[in-house]
């Protein structure tokens, strides 16, 4: 296998988290944070309908607008949104958003499910 770049040792936790997400969510159809099946067609359709097709262009923070968009979403769709946010935040530079803030945001979205 040819390597096009040498990964930084500090990036290894990110690679491990992505591998866990790949294995659990994409290959085994399990949730990242528990063994629930959240990557279902139904939950994906809810996110597409309530988030992608209904953009909130108004005032407010990303999380406050996301909360409004997911108000009627079932817990599985909310968990899927939190897991996708988690994967999205994995590559964000720590100088932009630190680990504590990332964790807070993911927990906030999980809290939308009640």
C-alpha positions as CSV (number, residue, x, y, z in Angstrom):
1,X,0.0,0.0,0.0
2,X,1.4,3.4,-1.0
3,X,1.1,6.2,1.5
4,X,0.6,9.7,0.3
5,X,1.3,11.3,3.6
6,X,2.6,10.4,7.0
7,X,-0.1,11.0,9.6
8,X,0.8,12.9,12.7
9,X,0.9,10.9,15.9
10,X,-1.5,13.5,17.5
11,X,-4.1,12.6,14.8
12,X,-4.2,8.9,15.9
13,X,-7.2,9.4,18.2
14,X,-9.1,11.0,15.3
15,X,-8.3,8.0,13.0
16,X,-9.4,5.6,15.8
17,X,-12.7,7.5,16.2
18,X,-13.4,7.5,12.5
19,X,-12.6,3.7,12.4
20,X,-15.0,3.1,15.2
21,X,-17.7,5.2,13.4
22,X,-17.1,3.3,10.2
23,X,-17.3,-0.1,11.8
24,X,-20.2,0.5,14.1
25,X,-22.4,2.9,12.1
26,X,-21.6,2.1,8.5
27,X,-20.8,-1.6,8.6
28,X,-22.8,-2.9,11.6
29,X,-25.7,-0.4,11.5
30,X,-25.3,0.4,15.2
31,X,-25.2,3.8,16.9
32,X,-21.9,5.3,17.8
33,X,-23.0,6.1,21.4
34,X,-25.0,3.0,22.1
35,X,-26.2,-0.2,20.4
36,X,-29.4,1.3,19.0
37,X,-30.0,1.2,15.3
38,X,-30.0,4.9,14.4
39,X,-28.8,4.9,10.8
40,X,-32.1,3.8,9.5
41,X,-33.8,5.0,6.4
42,X,-36.6,6.5,8.5
43,X,-34.2,8.5,10.7
44,X,-32.3,9.7,7.6
45,X,-35.5,10.7,5.9
46,X,-36.5,12.8,9.0
47,X,-33.1,14.6,9.0
48,X,-33.4,15.3,5.3
49,X,-36.9,16.6,5.6
50,X,-36.4,18.6,8.8
51,X,-32.8,19.8,8.4
52,X,-31.7,19.7,4.8
53,X,-35.0,20.6,3.1
54,X,-36.0,23.1,5.8
55,X,-33.0,25.4,6.3
56,X,-33.4,28.0,9.1
57,X,-31.9,31.2,7.7
58,X,-33.1,33.3,10.6
59,X,-31.3,34.6,13.6
60,X,-29.8,32.4,16.2
61,X,-27.0,30.0,16.8
62,X,-26.5,26.7,14.9
63,X,-27.7,24.7,17.9
64,X,-30.7,26.9,18.6
65,X,-31.8,26.6,15.0
66,X,-31.1,22.9,14.9
67,X,-33.2,22.4,18.1
68,X,-36.1,24.1,16.3
69,X,-35.7,22.0,13.2
70,X,-35.6,18.7,15.2
71,X,-38.5,19.6,17.6
72,X,-40.7,16.9,16.2
73,X,-38.0,14.4,15.3
74,X,-38.0,11.0,17.0
75,X,-35.1,10.2,19.4
76,X,-33.3,8.0,16.8
77,X,-33.2,10.9,14.3
78,X,-31.9,13.2,17.0
79,X,-29.2,10.7,18.0
80,X,-28.2,10.4,14.3
81,X,-27.9,14.2,14.1
82,X,-25.6,14.1,17.1
83,X,-23.5,11.4,15.7
84,X,-23.1,13.2,12.4
85,X,-22.1,16.3,14.3
86,X,-19.6,14.3,16.2
87,X,-18.0,13.0,13.0
88,X,-18.1,16.5,11.5
89,X,-16.3,18.0,14.6
90,X,-13.6,15.3,14.6
91,X,-11.5,17.2,12.0
92,X,-12.0,20.7,13.4
93,X,-8.8,22.3,14.6
94,X,-8.5,22.5,18.4
95,X,-7.6,26.2,17.9
96,X,-11.0,26.7,16.4
97,X,-13.1,24.6,18.8
98,X,-11.7,22.7,21.7
99,X,-12.6,19.2,22.9
100,X,-14.7,20.5,25.7
101,X,-16.8,22.6,23.4
102,X,-17.2,19.7,20.9
103,X,-18.4,17.5,23.7
104,X,-20.8,20.1,24.9
105,X,-22.3,20.6,21.5
106,X,-22.8,16.9,20.9
107,X,-24.4,16.4,24.3
108,X,-26.6,19.4,23.7
109,X,-27.9,17.8,20.5
110,X,-28.4,14.5,22.3
111,X,-30.4,16.4,24.9
112,X,-32.9,17.5,22.2
113,X,-34.4,14.0,22.4
114,X,-35.4,14.5,26.0
